[in-house]
Amino acid sequence: MVDDRLRTPGAVRDAERYTAHNYHPLPVVIASAEGVWLTDVDDRRYLDCLAGYSALNFGHRHPRLIAAAHAQLDKLTLTSRAFVHDQFADFCRELAELCGKDLVLPMNTGAEAVETGVKVARKWGYQVKGVPAGQANIVVAEGNFHGRTTTIVSFSTDEDARADFGPYTPGFTVVPYGDLDALAAAIDENTVAVLLEPIQGEQGVVVPPEGYLPGVRRVCTERNVLFVADEIQSGLGRTGTTFACEHEGVVPDMYLLGKALGGGIVPVSAVAANADVLGVLKPGQHGSTFGGNPLACAVATEVVRLLATGEFQRRSTELGERLHAGLQSLVGKGLVAVRGRGLWAGLDIDPTLMTGRQACERLMERGVLAKDTHGSTLRLAPPLVITVEEIDHAVAQLAAVLAG
Ligand SMILES: *Cc1c(COP(=O)(O)O)cnc(C)c1O
């Protein structure tokens, strides 16, 4: 007899029993994956339309990334930053070049990159801009998602993310996303940064009005404020360009990167900025035991090399058109609205039909895995290695779910 813990219901039950319930996963137990396809413990196959919230932009187990990881595992995995290792310089130089910035600072998770950005912006404010001690403020947007640390949830507008985690870190001003006048009005002489997602991922792939990001850039330059772009989910090819800011020709002062930078293998995040900004940090003022470790650098350097070819950005642009055309054809047939860029889409399902969760459960039964965000909103973000046929398949399954 097969041990029932090795099959879906038993494994789901045990996962619930022994973990905090800070997630509500779909009842599917994945055992292996390749490219865009996942296989569960009962040998059912699913098309991955979430891609680890964009941490798997290159698909599962991309051969070049796996090869880089294997080679590094056989040589050196960790030194700490107390010593220099032979994977470090290439990673930092190549990522800095990809970003068009002087310097990078490697960390591990996205939230750590955001925390690093906040710290650097404040120090820059005191040391370069001349803000009086303890007075720095940062302007952020409603509907933001920047991670889960106590400081970051302090300026979240999502009650689930924020409630009962106070006392909250002061020094943040929240303004409506996409409203340039409100943003400009919130900036005062002690503002050190504007921190924004160029497209709000968790909020449901919300694209700001055209002209907003260039306006933010202009206001930040005029008022001597750093423009910090959280490209952790929107960046690294997801929207058809290396950075989502590029769609409007905008270059922020600081990029926050994560998710896909680790190739779906290891957590790797980074801050990229010019020397006049990142140069404010001196030894002992910031750090991380695992940040910039040899395994992370080996994998992430290969990620940067994949992106440097432009192939994945092109795929996202071309296949994104196919995806969005397919989804647009479902507006009025169960979908109320479709947003997004490249291979990234937020869909509002007619709330009288079903919740986002129910849609995901029905898609799962049809072999497609996706994730709801708020209420009846679904987010699709397949790996950028998806094919035209696979996109059409996913859209057809969604059409069938919406048709009931
Ligand atoms: C996921 C995400 C983060 C946080 O990344 P973690 O690795 O989960 O800490 C921050 N910002 C954005 C825009 C994200 O999508």
PDBQT file of the ligand as one rigid body, heavy atoms in Angstrom, charges set to zero:
ROOT
HETATM    1  C1  LIG A 501       7.956  39.959  -3.570  1.00  0.00    +0.000 C 
HETATM    2  C2  LIG A 501       8.188  41.403  -3.474  1.00  0.00    +0.000 A 
HETATM    3  C3  LIG A 501       8.959  41.959  -2.442  1.00  0.00    +0.000 A 
HETATM    4  C4  LIG A 501       9.487  41.136  -1.291  1.00  0.00    +0.000 C 
HETATM    5  O1  LIG A 501      10.332  40.109  -1.701  1.00  0.00    +0.000 OA
HETATM    6  P1  LIG A 501      10.642  38.882  -0.689  1.00  0.00    +0.000 P 
HETATM    7  O2  LIG A 501      11.738  38.135  -1.380  1.00  0.00    +0.000 OA
HETATM    8  O3  LIG A 501       9.378  38.095  -0.581  1.00  0.00    +0.000 OA
HETATM    9  O4  LIG A 501      11.058  39.465   0.598  1.00  0.00    +0.000 OA
HETATM   10  C5  LIG A 501       9.196  43.317  -2.462  1.00  0.00    +0.000 A 
HETATM   11  N1  LIG A 501       8.695  44.097  -3.442  1.00  0.00    +0.000 NA
HETATM   12  C6  LIG A 501       7.942  43.605  -4.439  1.00  0.00    +0.000 A 
HETATM   13  C7  LIG A 501       7.439  44.520  -5.505  1.00  0.00    +0.000 C 
HETATM   14  C8  LIG A 501       7.642  42.244  -4.490  1.00  0.00    +0.000 A 
HETATM   15  O5  LIG A 501       6.870  41.771  -5.458  1.00  0.00    +0.000 OA
ENDROOT
TORSDOF 0
